[in-house]
Amino acid sequence: MDASDAVFFPDRRAPASHLLLEQLPSYQSLLYRRKSSSNGSARRRGSGWGRHVSINSGKWAEQKPVHGEEELKPVRELPKSMQDKRREKQQRLQQGGALTGWGLWRVNVHRSLKRLKEDGMDVLSALQLWRADIHLIEGMFGTGILSYFSFLRFLVLLNFIMFVLIFTFVMLPVIITSHSAHNVTYSSSNVSECSEYRLTSHRGLVVFHQHIADLLSGTGFLEHTYLFYGYYKLEFIHSRFTYNLPLAYLLATISYLLLSLVWIVKRSAAGFKRKLIQDEDRFQSFCNKVFAGWDFCITNENAARLKRSSLLYELKTDLEEERIKRKMANRTRGEKCRIYALRAALNLFVMAVLVACFYCIYIATVFSQHKQTEDHKSSFLLELVVEYLPSIVITLANFITPLIFNLIIAFEDYSPAFEIRFTLMRCVFMRLASIGVLLFSLWYQITSCGKSDLQCPCGYNHQHYPCWETHVGQEMYKLVIFDFLIIAAVTIFVEFPRKIIVNHCDCGLAKWWGQQEFAVPQNVLEIVYGQTICWIGTFYCPLLPAINTIKYVLVFYLKKVSLVTNCRPATRPFRASSSHFFFLVVLLIGLALACVPVVVSIAEIRSSQACGPFVSYSTSWEVVPHVISQLPTGLRSFLLALASEAFAVSFFVITCLGMFYVIALAGAHKRVIEQLRDQLAMEGRDKRFLIQKLCQAQQAVSARSPRGLRGKRSDAGLYFVEPSVVLETQA
């Protein structure tokens, strides 16, 4: 009997032989590796042993003991065949019957705790915010648009936690103190001129529109409330213990920034690993789109048609990228010089547009501040426009510049995917840098007192800004309110009428205009812009996280209604594989930008001496060394040692070593992934080889059989061929 008969027909008696298995491509590849290299022979021998074990996996499964965590893992979750799972179940039943006393109690406790954990996770998932709404959006439009609403839910939770942090450690002690008989030490200043703070609240009979202006701008009756920094003019609260409010205010600010950083990094880690794996191989990207690109959560027919067109667009995009790469590789030196010169000219034009926008923001901010300091009163609408002039200019710049960027990117000859990313990064820079220009303009007005520094005895422009922190908080408050008004106005007065016109008007202009597209990246940039304002303004307006939480809740329902009623998914969607990671990277950039002005105002700019908890200190940071100087000697020495240069250098060295270790570990994991890919490729070649041998054996059996039995043999041969083909397609 042949070796092939011994393998494919094991019921026949034949001598045990592994000649066929030794002909496998993987086995021959291992033999070639052993002969080609003498170094690392032990490692090569280990690889060959591992391959031999994989061939005889049934015997190895019988000999392998079941212990540790694998024993308690459900059998249905094990990555094994049904036969191995049955064998595993029998072994567990035998070992479970042998367990008595402490071992049996430990197994039962572990199972109970695991069941309790699963029940707790089910309860938490049932209590998840907007669970039903997000499932509805996922079913109608797929996971691409779902990423925006999941990201919005994350920001709602982040803002709520920030509000709880500020409320617990800053607002709640002040509220309790105002309604109880605690001893309170108020912050005071020795300079009488700098401690004057005249409130802008209106007295007597006030027209109704003035209250509306105060509500929209944060002035008047809102200026001296819990909403702004200037209200918290307390230093110590004496009860059973002494509560240092300035220190709590500063630590709460640092805490919400660190919490945001840790939370964003933790969420972005999974997306980063997924992005690395998916961007590793171009051919793998094509295979994923063809064989696993469909979103089975889609139940809407229109969404299914759009998903099919988006997959087609992504395939066209990949092919276009390959064409552009081939075109770039075949460019002559003259063509390269021409395209680089054109890109340089267009980038200079982009820089000129950005500089013009920043200059307009600066001029609008200076003009608005000068008009607000004047005593001349004008009409209600004119006053409101003057107060909101910086916000209006920023909004116009954020609306116009993306249109310009989309026009000029077509002439720069980039790949389609890079066009989207590059345009989005320009828009991110425009939106976030506009906030920086606004703050720079404000601080220039706050810190400049005229031609001579002698006119600034308080260290800042006390005459126009007696409580400059409250004034900055009012500007951030106005930006948040105006941003929400713009989002609501666009949804109500642009998207709804556009849907009505497109559905009920048969003119060519309406058909060309088309239905509103829900562009996920642009909508994400809007909420990242609002979150950056919240991070900056929370130090000056402690209630801003609560306002931002309410704003994002309303934005969620506005966007949901607009999506279901007015919009359709974008025809050029942002890649779903990298959207989650890209959104968090943009949010991380916004957090980094927000930390800069907050740190500068805490450490460099002199605190207001007429309001706030830091009246007794020249800067907000001085409260930390002042508190440390009052601690016991041992604790003070320990904290000073932590702040010393020796500890900083040691910590930096340890951090570098840890970073190098993580990089080395990532390289090792990458090599393991490459080896596993090679192993998968070898297994595919093995299956192809075995199928060829199987077909040859069936043909030989059919040729040797009598004529009357050939039909039955051929039918039996078909029975053996089909499972192998199925296995090959599933690998």
Secondary structure, DSSP 8 states (H G I E B T S, - for coil): --HHHHHH-TTS------HHHHTSHHHHHHHHHHHH--TTHHHHHHHHHHHHHHHTHHHHHHHS---THHHHS-GGGSSS-HHHHHHHHHHHHHHHHH--THHHHHHHHHHHHHHHHHHHHHHHHHT-TTHHHHHHHHHHH-HHHHHHHHHHHHHHHHHHHHHHHHIIIIIHHHHHHHTS--EEEE---S-TTTT--------S---HHHHHHHHHHT-GGGTTSTTSGGG--EEEEESSSEEEHHHHHHHHHHHHHHHHHHHHHHHHHHHHHHHHHHTS-HHHHHHHHHHH---TT---HHHHHHHHHHHHHHHHHHHHHHHHHHHHHT--HHHHHHHHHHHHHHHHHHHHHHHHHHHHHHHHHHHHHHHHHS-----HHHHHHHHTHHHHHHHHHHHHHHHHHHHHGGGS---HHHHHHHHHHHHHHHHHHHHHHHHHHHHHHHH--SSSGGG-TTSS-TTT-TTHHHHHHHHHHHHHHHHHHHHHHHIIIIIHHHHHHHHH--SHHHHHH-SEEE-HHHHHHHHHHHHHHHHHHTTT-TTHHHHHHHHHHHHHHHHHHHHHHTEEE-SS---HHHHHHHHHHHHHHHHHHHHHHHHHHHHTS---SSSSTTTTSSSGGGHHHHHHHTS-HHHHHHHHHHTSHHHHHHHHHHHHHHHHHHHHHHHHHHHHHHHHHHHHHHHHHHHHHHHHHHHHHHHHHHHHS-GGGHHHHHHHHHHHHHHHHHHHHH-
